[in-house]
Amino acid sequence: MIFFFLLAMSLRLTTTFTPLCPFSRIDFNMSSMFPGIMIFGVAPSLRASHIIGLGVQTRPMVLDGLGIVPLFSWYHESFDREMDIAGIRIPSLEMVCKDFHACKWPREISNRSTSLASYFDAMNEENEDAIKLIKNTCTQIITFSHFLPRQELCPEKRMLFYPNLPKIIGSDFLEVRIRSIHGSEGNASACHVFGHTHFCWDSVLDGIRYIQAPLAYPRERKRRMNGGETWLPFCVYSGGKFADRLSPCYWSDYYAAHPRAPHLTELAPWVARFYNRA
């Protein structure tokens, strides 16, 4: 039996290894630059933290009839199409995002245009044959990425402590790539797993299920109401079917009950406390 667990959205994982056992578990370990599938064997009698690494696959593959497709991506500012928050002093992207200082790119590509996002998306073409095989042979497919494919998967700016966050979280190229795999209208067996923003999310948009179940930073886990530091990885797929909806899931639950209204720019009370109106 194979289980698929959403473990984390970055490469910052610490794992304790134990002796090999015949049971297998597949945990998702997502990074925009090095997307990979961490394959583990876990004895039922052992705690979840005692995991043994069997190997790493960074290319699309099929396991027990399930297609798994990691996707390269990077963000671009034009991904954000919603109204900006005015009247407050918001720190620049360069000030809050380490990528602008820690990452060095060739002169012809830049964070400030779509060139970098386009470059990363083009890297997926190397796996075109493997993806085509998966599309032709698998009825159930999980794609995954670090960055967001749609702005609707992030709270509106008035809800965010950093209202300009949507400018550094997602890629339009990624959504197009996902639709090329799952179909323009999606289907009941289409699932995309993403990360980066640390907002718990589980919703269906235009026929594709989008999931984020972040372990987040330790200080963030301590503030969580639904499990906190005792959180376990979310099981995405088991026994030949996708798991039931992740719950509780605050932000996607909120938007299931309230339509998105990005034209409203009055800051949420918890955000307003951190800004002085001009």
JOBELPE-V146465 format. One record per residue. N is the residue number from 1. RES is the residue in one letter. PHI is phi in whole degrees, 0 to 359 (999 if undefined). PSI is psi in whole degrees, 0 to 359 (999 if undefined). NEAR is the number of other ideal C-beta (glycine too) atoms within 10 Angstrom. Layout:
N;RES;PHI;PSI;NEAR / N;RES;PHI;PSI;NEAR
This chain:
1;M;999;140;9 / 2;I;243;134;16 / 3;F;244;143;18 / 4;F;243;121;25 / 5;F;241;138;22 / 6;L;274;111;25 / 7;L;262;309;23 / 8;A;194;169;20 / 9;M;246;23;26 / 10;S;210;180;17 / 11;L;267;6;13 / 12;R;271;68;10 / 13;L;243;140;12 / 14;T;245;126;5 / 15;T;232;137;15 / 16;T;264;127;10 / 17;F;263;144;10 / 18;T;229;170;15 / 19;P;302;151;9 / 20;L;299;142;11 / 21;C;225;164;15 / 22;P;282;353;6 / 23;F;270;142;14 / 24;S;242;147;15 / 25;R;222;141;22 / 26;I;245;118;22 / 27;D;254;140;21 / 28;F;274;129;25 / 29;N;234;105;24 / 30;M;253;134;26 / 31;S;215;140;19 / 32;S;296;327;22 / 33;M;269;327;12 / 34;F;230;68;13 / 35;P;295;135;24 / 36;G;207;165;16 / 37;I;244;117;23 / 38;M;274;121;22 / 39;I;255;122;19 / 40;F;235;154;22 / 41;G;248;133;16 / 42;V;226;128;20 / 43;A;282;134;15 / 44;P;302;331;6 / 45;S;281;350;7 / 46;L;267;156;15 / 47;R;291;158;11 / 48;A;298;335;11 / 49;S;282;348;11 / 50;H;265;92;16 / 51;I;236;141;22 / 52;I;249;134;18 / 53;G;275;128;13 / 54;L;257;342;13 / 55;G;155;174;8 / 56;V;228;131;11 / 57;Q;245;129;15 / 58;T;249;7;13 / 59;R;244;161;14 / 60;P;303;145;25 / 61;M;204;169;17 / 62;V;242;129;15 / 63;L;231;119;16 / 64;D;49;41;12 / 65;G;85;355;11 / 66;L;264;127;21 / 67;G;275;132;23 / 68;I;236;122;23 / 69;V;231;102;27 / 70;P;284;142;26 / 71;L;235;132;28 / 72;F;286;145;27 / 73;S;197;164;27 / 74;W;209;158;27 / 75;Y;273;163;27 / 76;H;215;148;24 / 77;E;298;325;15 / 78;S;291;353;13 / 79;F;302;328;24 / 80;D;277;114;20 / 81;R;244;6;9 / 82;E;264;159;18 / 83;M;300;134;13 / 84;D;285;157;13 / 85;I;276;127;18 / 86;A;250;162;9 / 87;G;88;2;11 / 88;I;228;158;15 / 89;R;268;109;8 / 90;I;256;128;15 / 91;P;303;150;10 / 92;S;292;161;9 / 93;L;300;320;17 / 94;E;297;330;11 / 95;M;285;325;9 / 96;V;260;341;13 / 97;C;249;116;19 / 98;K;292;340;8 / 99;D;305;325;14 / 100;F;292;341;14 / 101;H;249;326;9 / 102;A;275;339;7 / 103;C;254;133;12 / 104;K;244;126;5 / 105;W;241;158;13 / 106;P;302;155;9 / 107;R;300;329;5 / 108;E;282;352;9 / 109;I;237;149;16 / 110;S;208;151;12 / 111;N;294;335;20 / 112;R;280;349;12 / 113;S;235;187;13 / 114;T;272;1;19 / 115;S;298;321;15 / 116;L;289;317;21 / 117;A;297;321;25 / 118;S;294;321;15 / 119;Y;299;312;16 / 120;F;294;321;22 / 121;D;298;321;20 / 122;A;296;335;11 / 123;M;297;336;14 / 124;N;292;341;22 / 125;E;297;335;11 / 126;E;298;336;10 / 127;N;257;18;18 / 128;E;302;316;11 / 129;D;294;317;10 / 130;A;295;321;15 / 131;I;293;320;21 / 132;K;298;319;12 / 133;L;297;317;14 / 134;I;297;317;20 / 135;K;298;326;16 / 136;N;277;341;8 / 137;T;243;343;10 / 138;C;248;134;17 / 139;T;270;343;10 / 140;Q;236;128;18 / 141;I;224;135;23 / 142;I;246;120;26 / 143;T;259;154;25 / 144;F;208;154;24 / 145;S;209;167;30 / 146;H;279;312;24 / 147;F;275;170;26 / 148;L;273;142;27 / 149;P;267;345;26 / 150;R;216;142;20 / 151;Q;291;336;18 / 152;E;294;352;18 / 153;L;268;12;24 / 154;C;229;143;23 / 155;P;302;158;20 / 156;E;294;160;23 / 157;K;300;325;24 / 158;R;294;344;18 / 159;M;269;350;16 / 160;L;259;139;18 / 161;F;296;329;12 / 162;Y;243;94;16 / 163;P;299;339;21 / 164;N;271;10;18 / 165;L;307;320;19 / 166;P;302;344;24 / 167;K;282;349;19 / 168;I;228;35;21 / 169;I;231;343;20 / 170;G;211;176;27 / 171;S;218;128;28 / 172;D;293;327;19 / 173;F;300;324;24 / 174;L;295;316;29 / 175;E;297;319;22 / 176;V;298;318;12 / 177;R;296;317;22 / 178;I;298;317;25 / 179;R;293;331;18 / 180;S;291;339;13 / 181;I;266;312;20 / 182;H;271;348;23 / 183;G;101;148;15 / 184;S;298;331;9 / 185;E;255;1;10 / 186;G;67;192;18 / 187;N;192;174;13 / 188;A;293;344;12 / 189;S;252;18;17 / 190;A;258;128;23 / 191;C;218;135;23 / 192;H;235;131;28 / 193;V;251;134;22 / 194;F;222;177;28 / 195;G;213;222;28 / 196;H;80;310;24 / 197;T;271;345;23 / 198;H;66;24;14 / 199;F;258;125;20 / 200;C;295;131;22 / 201;W;209;140;24 / 202;D;204;102;22 / 203;S;210;160;20 / 204;V;251;123;15 / 205;L;234;121;15 / 206;D;50;44;15 / 207;G;88;0;14 / 208;I;240;135;24 / 209;R;274;126;21 / 210;Y;248;128;22 / 211;I;231;135;26 / 212;Q;224;123;27 / 213;A;230;76;24 / 214;P;285;140;23 / 215;L;285;333;22 / 216;A;64;187;20 / 217;Y;279;156;12 / 218;P;307;318;9 / 219;R;293;331;7 / 220;E;286;321;12 / 221;R;298;325;16 / 222;K;296;335;10 / 223;R;269;354;9 / 224;R;284;140;17 / 225;M;276;329;7 / 226;N;261;65;12 / 227;G;119;321;10 / 228;G;55;230;12 / 229;E;290;347;9 / 230;T;267;6;8 / 231;W;307;141;15 / 232;L;249;160;13 / 233;P;303;144;18 / 234;F;276;128;21 / 235;C;282;113;17 / 236;V;274;322;23 / 237;Y;213;132;21 / 238;S;201;142;14 / 239;G;62;32;10 / 240;G;83;10;11 / 241;K;212;160;9 / 242;F;284;151;20 / 243;A;290;160;18 / 244;D;296;167;8 / 245;R;302;139;14 / 246;L;294;130;20 / 247;S;207;141;10 / 248;P;287;156;12 / 249;C;216;86;20 / 250;Y;307;305;14 / 251;W;287;319;19 / 252;S;290;330;24 / 253;D;297;318;17 / 254;Y;299;313;12 / 255;Y;283;345;16 / 256;A;290;335;12 / 257;A;255;341;6 / 258;H;231;125;9 / 259;P;295;147;5 / 260;R;293;135;13 / 261;A;223;70;10 / 262;P;293;346;16 / 263;H;286;345;8 / 264;L;276;124;11 / 265;T;240;7;17 / 266;E;288;125;10 / 267;L;297;143;21 / 268;A;298;150;14 / 269;P;307;320;7 / 270;W;289;339;9 / 271;V;273;319;18 / 272;A;302;329;13 / 273;R;298;337;9 / 274;F;264;359;10 / 275;Y;231;146;15 / 276;N;258;121;8 / 277;R;296;140;8 / 278;A;288;999;7
